[in-house]
């Protein structure tokens, strides 16, 4: 089954969702499963992983409710306060939800570029493996040095780099992003999501050629077994349709054997997140 390893839902709230600026006005509305499912069907995608966009446990429960009502949502990456003294208790609570596969913190918004290495945060991350949870890293390139130390600190924790760590595609900058990504990819527990690419390019004038050098880096560094297609829907709509995102990765990988394309478009995500073919079983 083809799987979209990274998409979002929300009921738009202007105060909560202040990150959606006027420049991003196309996102200032509700985006729910009934909006996504036709896109999945039209593009041959059988399931998806819904990823948190708000930092609250209510967000996690909202996504789990969406997943409970729609079998196409195979897994959820939620949020929990990993810095909380009672984090193990909260993880035990959330471990009762079979579709909850992991957690994410919006580190890119933290003013401290070394937030990932905070003692209280790392204490929470250290609890994730006990409950079989993954961790998604959402950062900007300036935070990659800390991410390198972070993955060295947790060699057994399954980690996914979201959106290629948001390289500066619009500015056509490669370094030091390339150096850091190669170093991070040397850790076999770290995967990379082929997501969020077009929104780091020029929204109105991007081309596949703009994205190709950055895809070259992650394909060469992580290898085919550790790359996962993700649409970043609906955020991708700022720069292109769902189909254009699918075509970007599909065209790049078109000369690969079918078995390798199947890894990128689903099998790797199923393995990383522990998804069953129906997205219901844990492990």
N, C-alpha and C positions, 0 to 999 in steps of 0.2 A: 504494500500500500504506500503510495506517495504521501508524504507528510510535510506540512508547513511547520517548521520548528519554531516559528516566532511570529506571533500576531497579537493584537490587543482588542479588548472591548472596553467601552465606557458609556455611561450615561452622563452627558456633558454637564459639568457644573463650573461656571466661570470662575468662582473663587477657588475651588479645589484645583481646577485644571488651568491655573494661571500660566503654566509653561506653554500653553497654546496661544501664541502671540497673534496680533492682527495679521501679520504676514502669513500665518498658518490658518486663516479664517475658514478654510475648507474643512478643518477638523472640528469646528465649533458646533458639533451636533452629536447625537447619539450614534454609536456604532455597536451593534449587537449581533448575535449569531445569525439572525434572519438576514442581515446584510451581507455577512461573510459567506454563508453556505452556497449561494448561487455562484460566487467566484470560485470556490473550491471545486464545485461540480464542473464548471465551464473549463477549468484548467487541469482536470484529471487528478486533483488532489483529494485524497480520501479522508484525511484527518489533519488536525492542527494541534499546536501547543499554544495555549493562551498565556500570555506573560503579563505580569503586573505593570500598571502605569501609575499607580498611586501607592504611597507608602502607608498602608494601614492594614490591619487584619480584616477590616470590612471589605477591602478590595479582594483579599484572598478568598473570603467567603462568597463574594459576588461572582468571581470567576468559577469557583467550584459549583455554584448554583447553575451557572450557564452550562458547565460541563455535564452536570447531572441531567439536564434536560435535553442535551444534544450529544448523541454518541460520536458525532464527527469531531468533537473536541476531545482529543485523546489524552491530553495531559494539561496540567496547570503549573506554572512557575509563579508562586505567590510572594508575599512579603510577610516577614515577621521581624520584630525588633531583635536582631542578633546581638545587640549590646545590652539587652535586658538581663538583670540578675536571674530571672525565672525563665530564661530562654529554653532550657531543657524541658521544662513543664509545657511550654507552648508548642515545642516541636513534638512532644508526645501527644498532645491534643490533635495537632494537624496530621500526625501519622495515621490517624483513623480514616482519612479520606484517600481512597485508593488512587484517584486521579491526580492528587497533589504530588508532583515529582521533584520539586526543588524550590529554591528561593532566589530572590534578587534584591539588591539595594541599588538605588539610583546614585551610585558613587560619582557619576559625572557632575552632579549638582553640588557636591560637597566642596566647600572652599579649601579644605586641606587636601592637597594633592597626594598625601600619604595616608589618607583615611583608611585604605584597605589594611594598613599595618597597625591600626590602633589596637591596643591590648584588649579592650573590651569587645571590639568587633571580632578579632581573631579568636577570642574565647568562645564566641557564639558559633563561628564557622567550624571550630574544632568539634562541635557537637553534631554537625550535620550527618557525618558518616554513620554515627550510631543509629540513625533512623533511616538511612538509605536515601538521603536527599542530595541532590546536585546543587551547584551554585553557579549562577550566571553573573559574569562581570560586565558591567556597563560603565565604560570610561571613555574619556577623550585621550588623544595621543600623549598629552603632557603628563597623564597619570600612569603611563606604561612602565616607567621605572619602578614604581611601587608595585604594579601588577607582577612584574618579574620577580620581585622579592616575595610576593604573596604566594605565587605558585610554587616557588622553592620551599616555602614554609609548609605547604600542604600537598606533598607529593602523592598522597593516596586519595585526595578529595576530587571527585569528578567535577571539572570546571569547564564552562563554555564562555568563550569570548564573544560577546554580542557585537554585531555590526562591524566586524573586522577592527574593533576599537576605534571606529570613526576616523579613518585616515582623511587627510586634508586634500580630497580629490579635487575640489573646486580650485584650490591654489596649485594643484599639480605637484605637491610636496611629497617626497617619499621618505626622506630621512628626518629624524631618527626612527620614524615609525617602523620602517622595514627591519632595521637592526633589532629593535625590541621584539617585534613579532616573531622573528626567526628564533630568538633566544627563548621566548615563551613556548614556541612550538616544540622545542627540544624536550619538553616534559610530556610524556605519553598520556597523562591523565587529562590533558587540556585539549578541548575541541574548539572549533571556530565556526560561527554561524555566518553563512553567506547571505547576510541580511543588511538592510539599512544602507545599501551602497548608493543608490541613486539620490538619496536625500543628502548625501555628503558631496555630491556633484552639483553642478549648476542646474537648479530645478527645471529651468525652461529650455536649456540648450545642451544638456548632457548627451553623450553618445556612448555606445559600447566601448569604443576605443579609449575614452576617458577612464573607464573602469578597469580595462584589461590589465594594466601594469600592477594594480593592487590585487586583482584576482591571481595574477601570476605568482605573486609573493606568497599568498596563503596556500595556493595549490602546491607549490614547491615545498613550503615549510611544513605544513600539517599533513599533507598526503591525503589521498582519497578516503581512507577509513575514518578521518576525523573532521570532515567538513559536512555541514548540514545546511540545506536550503531553508531560508526563512524569508517571508514576504515583507515583514514589518508593516503589514496592513493594520490600520488604515493610514499610518504615517506616510507610507510610500506614496499615497495619493497626492502628496504635495509635488511630486516630481514625475509620476507616471501611474498607469493603471496596474492592477494586479497582474494582468497578462504580460505587460512589459517586463515586470520583475521576473516572472517565470521564464520568459524568452531570453532575458539577459544571461541567466545562469545556464539555461538549456542550450543556447547557442554557443556559449563558451565551452561547454562540455560535450558538444555534439559528436566529436571524433573519438570520444572515449567508448570502450565497450559497454554494452547495455548493463552488464553486471555492476560496472563502476558507477554509471549514472544512477542506478537504483540505490546505491549506497548514499550518494549525495542527496537524492530526493526522497529519502525515507528510512532506509535501513540503519544509517548511522544515528539518526534521531531516535529511532525505536530502541537501539542499543543503549545510547547515552542516557535517555530518560526512562528506560525500562518499560516501554510501552508494549502492550499486547496488540494483536491485530485489531481488536475492538477498542483499545484504549481504556480498558477497565481493570486489568490485572496488574498488581504490583510485582516488581521483580523481573 
